[in-house]
Amino acid sequence: MMNMTEKMLEQIRDLFEKKNIKLFIGFEKGFEKFSRIPAFAENYDEAKSMIIDEFETPLLAKYLIRELGEVGAGAVEKSERVGILTRGCDYLSIRRLVVDNIILRENLVIIGIPCNGLIDPKKANKLLGEEAQEITVDEKIVLAKGEIKSREINKEEILLDRCKKCIMSKVEESDILLEENMDDMEVSKDYSAVEEIEKLTTEERYEFWRRQFDRCIRCFACRDACTACNCRKCIFDITEPEMLEKTVATSEQFMFHFIRAFHVAGRCTACGECEKVCPVDIPLGLLNGKFKKDIELLFDVDEAGIPAEIEPLGEFKLDDPVEW
Amino acid sequence: MDKLLRSNVSRLLKKLSEHAEIYAPTMEDGVCVLSKLVNNYDDWTLDYVRTTNSVKDIFFPQNEEIMRYKNANNDLNIEPPKPFKERVAFGVRPCDAAAMLLLDNVFLEGEFYDSYYKERREKGALITIACEKPDQYCFCTSFHSSPGATEGSDIVLYPADDYFLVVAVTDKGKKLIKANAEIFENATEKSGIVENYKSMKTPIGNNCSPGELNEKLKNEFDNPYWKKIARRCLGCGNCTFVCPTCHCFAVCDVARGCDGKRTRTWDSCKFQDFFLMAGDHNPRPTQVERTRQRFMHKLNYFKEKYDKYQCVGCGRCVEKCPVGVHIADVITHMKEEL
């Protein structure tokens, strides 16, 4: 039986042979043993190093903006298509770009793979107490071997943080599905962390966020990794007039983080990438989560942020119950 | 040789705080940052491989006020910044201390020097702690350093059981120990411990030592490899801001009416507006040029100018890069290819 990587490669070869795509975006091994990094192939030979496994990967959807060009700003010809390896989180991000009219769906060939959570090798190292040399995954049990020790770990324990909050484990609209989607993964809506913050007094809450934001080094990784952050020109990159001082004062930190959170409110697909890429571990998911929770409550929707033609904050109603 | 009991560290920091600002690794919401201790001299931790921010922050802060100005009724009044306080950084890693020497090259060498940086450096002392457990991102040994190296430090502490062996590296370090002699104790142990730290290997080892790579890179401005890695780069400034040797900055005025302040802030070659010029011309229009700039600066230009590579192998950029752009990867690849 072919494994998933082989199945993918077969499909990629087919796509290139039939000249269906000009580029395929997937993953390959990085410098470190368990790092999996984005890979770009313009022909089948370049794609041969690509791999599918269960280690932590970044999201790929954001690259589509650069690779395809935005709709209305020199987007590629309809015949030029890009293939992309897609898990549920990436699928939502791609939907986000399509719904926001940044890219066109017909320019994509989506190769979907089922996913029941990725492994964070750092967590495995921590539990093992040394750097793992070998990590093998067998359904729900992970065997991590180091030079000295080896240990069986529950996959749950070393799941990537963002996978624990996953709201979409399958790819609904794939052009090619490598393996059948799994049965619906149990999606538990857990706002307990947000509720903890809500319980604080205004002063305590301010103090909490001040501490978090003051750590921010303004690298903009949260913005650059986010697919909902798809403005052609980001307000924070505008130098004249300068919307955000380069000074890293508390007031400016609040300004940056609030504007960022407000700007993706209702469009955040809860992929958790912003939180993951933050070098100083600011819990941005709490801010995004608060917006998500409020929107779900106020607008009576099941899951805020799922890209759709009509979205709670993207729709105008003449008979809106609340005055402007 | 002296030794310092671990249980005496807080006492030492408290004593030093009488004359100086104290910076030490502290845990903040699960993140280890090098931060200023104020009345909490027990809050330091040893539970880190590297602090998230480097020691660069203390001598070349992310933003600093260069001056304040006021122009009321055409009467211009300029206020320089207040003199800096003495400062002691405790718990620095050897790689970070070595990085300070590279920043010294930039800010202190030559005809002009940077007065703000100079004052901070003169008033600063580095107490380094040798690394007990380098992790998979560490590659200081590729840059002629080691987990026990002393370059750039004033004092190096070598962890042993419940104490540190103390090695004073500079006169400043010796004076500091002398002035606080009652906190240190005589150590009778042989210095085998120190040698062990100095010969310790890092996981990446010295496989990615650049050697003479700078010479070879001179002709590689148009190497397609830059395009390959830049394609992955998201364009955030993460790698440059956590780097202990990156030193590009911007100067900007923040003014309200006639009152204002001039500040210096870090800037990053990874940002799209970093090289943006008047008239909207950008000589580094895409991530390809920007990515190339970062690596060429570290592995070629800096070496040409100061005869050192501008990397100490601290591993921050490679740990923090969200998409696995890895300087050791670049070095290894280029060495193989060229």
HADDOCK unambig.tbl for C-alpha pairs under 7 A between the chains (distance, minus, plus):
assign (segid A and resid 30 and name CA) (segid B and resid 324 and name CA) 6.40 0.50 0.50
assign (segid A and resid 31 and name CA) (segid B and resid 326 and name CA) 7.00 0.50 0.50
assign (segid A and resid 31 and name CA) (segid B and resid 329 and name CA) 6.00 0.50 0.50
assign (segid A and resid 37 and name CA) (segid B and resid 323 and name CA) 5.64 0.50 0.50
assign (segid A and resid 37 and name CA) (segid B and resid 324 and name CA) 5.75 0.50 0.50
assign (segid A and resid 38 and name CA) (segid B and resid 232 and name CA) 6.23 0.50 0.50
assign (segid A and resid 38 and name CA) (segid B and resid 323 and name CA) 6.69 0.50 0.50
assign (segid A and resid 58 and name CA) (segid B and resid 322 and name CA) 6.83 0.50 0.50
assign (segid A and resid 58 and name CA) (segid B and resid 323 and name CA) 6.41 0.50 0.50
assign (segid A and resid 219 and name CA) (segid B and resid 236 and name CA) 5.55 0.50 0.50
assign (segid A and resid 219 and name CA) (segid B and resid 237 and name CA) 4.31 0.50 0.50
assign (segid A and resid 219 and name CA) (segid B and resid 238 and name CA) 4.91 0.50 0.50
assign (segid A and resid 219 and name CA) (segid B and resid 241 and name CA) 6.96 0.50 0.50
assign (segid A and resid 220 and name CA) (segid B and resid 236 and name CA) 5.41 0.50 0.50
assign (segid A and resid 220 and name CA) (segid B and resid 237 and name CA) 6.61 0.50 0.50
assign (segid A and resid 221 and name CA) (segid B and resid 236 and name CA) 4.75 0.50 0.50
assign (segid A and resid 221 and name CA) (segid B and resid 237 and name CA) 6.95 0.50 0.50
assign (segid A and resid 221 and name CA) (segid B and resid 238 and name CA) 6.54 0.50 0.50
assign (segid A and resid 224 and name CA) (segid B and resid 234 and name CA) 5.90 0.50 0.50
assign (segid A and resid 224 and name CA) (segid B and resid 235 and name CA) 6.73 0.50 0.50
assign (segid A and resid 224 and name CA) (segid B and resid 236 and name CA) 6.06 0.50 0.50
assign (segid A and resid 225 and name CA) (segid B and resid 234 and name CA) 6.69 0.50 0.50
assign (segid A and resid 237 and name CA) (segid B and resid 273 and name CA) 6.88 0.50 0.50
assign (segid A and resid 246 and name CA) (segid B and resid 265 and name CA) 6.51 0.50 0.50
assign (segid A and resid 247 and name CA) (segid B and resid 63 and name CA) 5.83 0.50 0.50
assign (segid A and resid 247 and name CA) (segid B and resid 265 and name CA) 6.22 0.50 0.50
assign (segid A and resid 248 and name CA) (segid B and resid 63 and name CA) 6.37 0.50 0.50
assign (segid A and resid 277 and name CA) (segid B and resid 322 and name CA) 5.35 0.50 0.50
assign (segid A and resid 279 and name CA) (segid B and resid 238 and name CA) 6.95 0.50 0.50
assign (segid A and resid 279 and name CA) (segid B and resid 320 and name CA) 5.71 0.50 0.50
assign (segid A and resid 280 and name CA) (segid B and resid 31 and name CA) 6.72 0.50 0.50
assign (segid A and resid 280 and name CA) (segid B and resid 52 and name CA) 6.79 0.50 0.50
assign (segid A and resid 281 and name CA) (segid B and resid 31 and name CA) 6.93 0.50 0.50
